[in-house]
Amino acid sequence: MGEAGAGAGAPGGPEASPEAEVVKLLPFLAPGARADLQAAAVRHVLWPWAEEAAAALANLSREQGPCAELMAALAAAEPADSGLERLVRALCTPGYNARAPLHYLAPLLSNLSQRPAARAFLLDPDRCVVQRLLPLTQYPDSSVRRGGVVGTLRNCCFEHRHHEWLLGPEVDILPFLLLPLAGPEDFSEEEMERLPVDLQYLPPDKQREPDADIRKMLVEAIMLLTATAPGRQQVRDQGAYLILRELHSWEPEPDVRAACEKLIQVLIGDEPERGMENLLEVQVPEDVEQQLQQLDCREQEQLEREQERELELAPEPWVERATPT
């Protein structure tokens, strides 16, 4: 990814419209396109019309095939991970491109983090990438950027071998995942002492993350961190249950509330049997897996019915009608 600053020149001249450039960009990222053309397309991300290009790249990279193609293009564009490094630097540096906000680099990075190679880069302790992303979970100006960063962190949490590092003092990821889920609740002194310092004595106007999809991803990321016994203990020790308890009482969205319930059950439930402590490595028999899938389907249907009932019970909007003459 080229490190072009604001106002950098590009093929097509300054008069070229963003829409026209995005249309030109898409064919170069199709499977089978030449690597040098893919590399050139990736460099659009930091040109003046970068936001439209980044949005196109984010949409294209949702599926595994195009995502792999884009990773290959990044590797072709820059040597030895520096393409990903420049993407992260652009995302985490305010005003990196004065003519484009670059919010869509976050969902692009989230999609790339589906790939093991991208997660290996993100989780390299020597690169300090995760630590740079964490403050963006509270980025106030763009739900696109917040959601992309949270999605990236959630994908990183699938790598259970890194959980101790993620939860430890070097990264300390949990407060950054819990803070957007916290409200203005007034805990007792005893409960307050169980919380990380950043979650204590929050102001009375503290607002939770307004986007339900982002709240769900935050809960899912914490759930992944509880996959191992040490991870579960660390999450318990940092008072996550207290934040989740209040979130569950407040949460208006049934699917987010259901995800919260599952996480709470993991935290307050009994530990798994010996040999099954790592929930990400447990081998589930095929018949049991089918039963679980059926339960998930029924649960989803139940959630949809609840949402339909809520819509039916919602008051109709007031419409001003003409007064009869």
C-alpha positions in Angstrom: 0.0 0.0 0.0 1.7 3.2 -1.1 2.3 5.8 1.5 0.9 8.7 -0.5 0.1 11.8 1.5 -2.8 14.1 1.1 -3.1 15.5 -2.4 -0.7 12.9 -3.9 -1.0 12.5 -7.6 -2.6 9.5 -9.3 -3.4 8.3 -12.7 -6.5 10.0 -14.2 -5.5 13.4 -12.9 -7.1 15.5 -10.1 -10.3 15.8 -12.2 -11.0 12.1 -12.1 -14.2 11.4 -10.0 -14.1 8.9 -7.1 -16.8 6.9 -8.7 -15.0 6.5 -11.9 -11.8 5.5 -10.2 -13.6 2.9 -8.1 -15.1 1.4 -11.2 -11.6 1.2 -12.7 -10.3 -0.4 -9.5 -12.7 -3.3 -9.2 -11.6 -5.5 -12.2 -8.0 -5.4 -11.0 -9.0 -7.2 -7.8 -10.9 -10.0 -9.4 -9.5 -13.6 -9.0 -7.0 -14.2 -11.7 -6.0 -10.6 -12.3 -2.3 -10.0 -12.7 -0.5 -9.4 -9.4 1.1 -6.2 -10.5 -2.4 -4.8 -11.4 -3.7 -5.9 -8.0 -0.8 -4.2 -6.3 -1.5 -1.0 -8.2 -5.2 -1.2 -7.2 -4.3 -1.6 -3.5 -2.2 1.6 -3.7 -5.4 3.6 -4.4 -6.3 3.4 -0.7 -4.2 6.4 0.3 -5.0 8.6 -2.7 -7.4 11.6 -2.4 -10.4 9.4 -3.3 -9.2 6.8 -0.8 -12.5 6.4 1.2 -14.4 5.2 -1.9 -11.6 2.8 -2.8 -11.3 1.5 0.7 -15.1 0.9 0.8 -14.8 -1.0 -2.4 -11.9 -3.1 -1.1 -13.8 -3.8 2.1 -16.9 -5.0 0.2 -14.8 -7.2 -2.1 -12.8 -8.8 0.7 -15.8 -10.1 2.7 -15.6 -13.6 1.1 -12.6 -15.9 1.6 -11.6 -16.0 -2.1 -11.3 -12.3 -2.8 -9.8 -11.8 0.7 -7.0 -14.2 -0.2 -6.5 -12.4 -3.5 -6.2 -9.0 -1.7 -3.7 -10.5 0.8 -1.6 -11.6 -2.2 -1.9 -8.2 -3.7 -0.6 -6.6 -0.5 2.3 -9.0 -0.5 3.0 -8.1 -4.2 2.7 -4.4 -3.5 5.1 -4.2 -0.6 7.8 -6.5 0.8 7.6 -8.4 4.1 4.3 -7.3 5.7 4.9 -3.6 5.2 1.7 -3.3 3.2 -0.3 -4.4 6.3 1.8 -2.2 8.5 1.1 0.9 6.4 -2.6 0.1 6.4 -2.5 -0.1 10.2 -0.5 3.1 10.4 -2.9 4.9 8.2 -5.9 3.7 10.2 -4.3 4.6 13.6 -2.9 8.0 12.6 -5.3 10.9 12.8 -5.2 13.1 9.7 -3.0 10.6 7.8 -4.9 11.5 4.6 -6.3 15.0 5.0 -8.6 14.5 2.0 -10.2 11.2 3.1 -11.1 10.0 6.6 -10.1 6.4 5.8 -12.8 4.9 8.1 -13.3 2.0 5.7 -9.7 0.8 6.2 -11.1 -0.7 9.5 -13.6 -3.1 7.9 -11.0 -3.9 5.3 -8.5 -4.9 8.0 -11.3 -6.9 9.8 -11.8 -8.8 6.6 -8.1 -9.4 6.1 -7.9 -10.7 9.6 -9.9 -13.7 8.5 -6.6 -14.9 7.0 -4.1 -16.7 9.3 -1.2 -14.7 7.8 -2.9 -11.4 8.7 -3.6 -12.6 12.3 0.0 -13.6 12.6 1.0 -10.1 11.7 -1.5 -8.5 14.0 -0.6 -10.7 17.0 3.2 -10.3 16.6 4.3 -9.1 20.0 7.2 -7.2 18.5 5.0 -5.1 16.2 2.6 -3.5 18.8 -0.3 -3.6 16.4 -3.2 -4.7 18.7 -2.2 -2.0 21.2 -2.5 0.6 18.6 -6.0 -0.6 17.6 -7.4 -0.8 21.1 -8.2 3.0 21.6 -10.3 2.9 18.4 -12.9 0.7 20.1 -14.2 4.1 21.5 -13.6 6.2 18.4 -16.5 8.7 18.6 -16.8 9.9 15.0 -17.4 6.7 13.0 -19.2 3.5 13.7 -17.6 2.1 10.6 -14.2 2.5 12.1 -15.2 1.2 15.5 -17.0 -1.8 14.0 -14.0 -2.7 11.8 -11.6 -2.5 14.7 -13.8 -4.5 17.0 -14.2 -7.1 14.2 -10.4 -7.3 13.8 -9.9 -7.8 17.5 -12.6 -10.5 17.6 -10.9 -12.4 14.8 -7.6 -12.1 16.7 -9.3 -13.7 19.7 -9.8 -16.9 17.8 -6.0 -17.5 18.3 -6.2 -19.0 21.8 -2.5 -19.5 22.1 -2.3 -15.7 22.3 -4.9 -15.3 25.0 -2.5 -15.0 27.9 -0.6 -12.2 26.1 -3.8 -10.4 25.1 -5.2 -10.5 28.6 -1.9 -9.8 30.3 -0.4 -6.4 31.2 1.4 -6.1 27.8 -1.9 -5.7 26.0 -4.6 -5.7 28.6 -7.4 -6.1 26.0 -10.3 -6.8 28.3 -11.0 -3.2 29.6 -11.1 -2.0 26.0 -13.7 -4.6 25.2 -15.8 -4.0 28.4 -15.7 -0.2 28.4 -18.0 0.2 25.4 -20.5 -2.2 27.0 -20.5 -0.3 30.3 -23.2 2.2 31.3 -23.5 4.7 34.1 -24.3 2.1 36.8 -23.3 2.8 40.3 -21.7 -0.3 41.8 -21.1 -1.0 45.5 -17.6 -0.3 46.8 -16.9 -4.0 47.0 -17.9 -4.5 43.4 -16.1 -1.4 42.2 -12.8 -2.8 43.6 -13.2 -5.9 41.4 -13.3 -3.8 38.2 -10.2 -2.6 36.3 -9.4 1.0 37.1 -10.6 2.3 33.7 -14.1 0.9 34.5 -14.4 2.3 38.0 -16.5 5.4 38.8 -17.7 6.0 35.3 -19.6 9.4 34.9 -23.4 9.4 35.1 -23.7 10.3 31.4 -21.6 7.3 30.3 -23.2 5.8 27.2 -23.0 2.3 25.9 -21.9 1.5 22.3 -25.0 2.5 20.3 -24.5 0.0 17.5 -26.0 -3.4 18.3 -23.8 -5.2 15.9 -20.7 -3.8 17.5 -22.0 -4.7 21.0 -22.5 -8.2 19.8 -19.0 -8.5 18.4 -17.6 -7.2 21.7 -19.4 -9.9 23.6 -18.3 -12.5 21.1 -14.7 -11.4 21.5 -14.9 -11.8 25.3 -16.5 -15.2 24.8 -13.6 -16.3 22.7 -11.2 -15.1 25.4 -13.0 -17.5 27.8 -12.2 -20.6 25.7 -9.3 -21.7 28.0 -9.4 -22.2 31.7 -6.7 -19.5 32.4 -8.6 -17.1 30.1 -11.9 -17.7 31.9 -10.2 -17.1 35.3 -8.7 -13.8 34.1 -12.0 -12.6 32.7 -13.7 -13.5 36.0 -11.0 -11.8 38.0 -11.4 -8.5 36.2 -15.1 -8.2 37.1 -16.5 -8.8 33.6 -19.6 -10.4 35.1 -20.6 -7.1 36.7 -20.5 -5.2 33.4 -22.3 -8.1 31.6 -25.0 -8.4 34.2 -25.9 -4.7 33.8 -25.6 -5.0 30.0 -28.1 -7.9 30.0 -30.6 -5.9 32.1 -30.3 -3.0 29.7 -29.9 -4.7 26.3 -32.9 -4.0 24.0 -31.8 -6.3 21.1 -32.7 -10.0 21.6 -29.7 -11.5 19.7 -27.2 -9.4 21.7 -29.0 -10.3 24.9 -28.8 -14.0 24.0 -25.0 -13.7 23.3 -24.6 -12.0 26.7 -26.5 -14.7 28.4 -24.3 -17.4 26.9 -21.2 -15.5 28.1 -22.6 -15.1 31.6 -23.3 -18.8 31.8 -19.7 -19.6 30.9 -18.5 -17.2 33.6 -20.8 -18.4 36.4 -21.1 -22.0 35.4 -19.0 -25.0 36.4 -15.6 -25.7 34.8 -15.6 -28.3 32.0 -14.4 -31.8 32.6 -10.7 -32.6 32.6 -9.4 -32.7 29.1 -12.1 -30.4 27.8 -10.9 -27.2 29.3 -10.1 -25.6 25.9 -13.5 -24.9 24.4 -12.0 -24.1 21.0 -10.4 -27.6 20.7 -13.2 -29.8 22.0 -14.2 -32.4 19.4 -18.0 -32.5 19.2 -19.6 -35.8 18.0 -21.5 -35.4 14.7 -24.9 -36.2 16.2 -24.4 -33.7 19.1 -23.3 -31.1 16.6 -26.5 -31.6 14.6 -28.5 -31.2 17.8 -26.7 -28.0 18.6 -27.3 -26.6 15.2 -31.0 -27.4 15.5 -31.1 -25.7 18.9 -29.4 -22.7 17.3 -32.0 -22.6 14.5 -34.8 -22.8 17.0 -33.2 -20.1 19.1 -32.8 -17.8 16.1 -36.5 -18.4 15.2 -37.5 -17.5 18.7 -35.5 -14.3 18.6 -37.1 -13.4 15.3 -40.6 -14.0 16.7 -39.7 -11.8 19.7 -38.6 -9.0 17.4 -41.8 -9.3 15.4 -43.9 -9.1 18.5 -42.0 -6.0 19.6 -42.7 -4.4 16.3 -46.4 -5.3 16.5 -46.6 -3.8 20.0 -44.6 -0.7 19.1 -46.8 2.5 19.0 -47.6 3.7 15.5 -46.0 7.0 14.6 -48.2 10.0 14.9 -49.3 11.4 11.5 -50.9 14.8 11.2 -54.2 14.6 9.4 -56.1 17.3 7.7 -59.0 18.8 9.8 -62.4 18.1 8.1 -64.0 21.2 6.8 
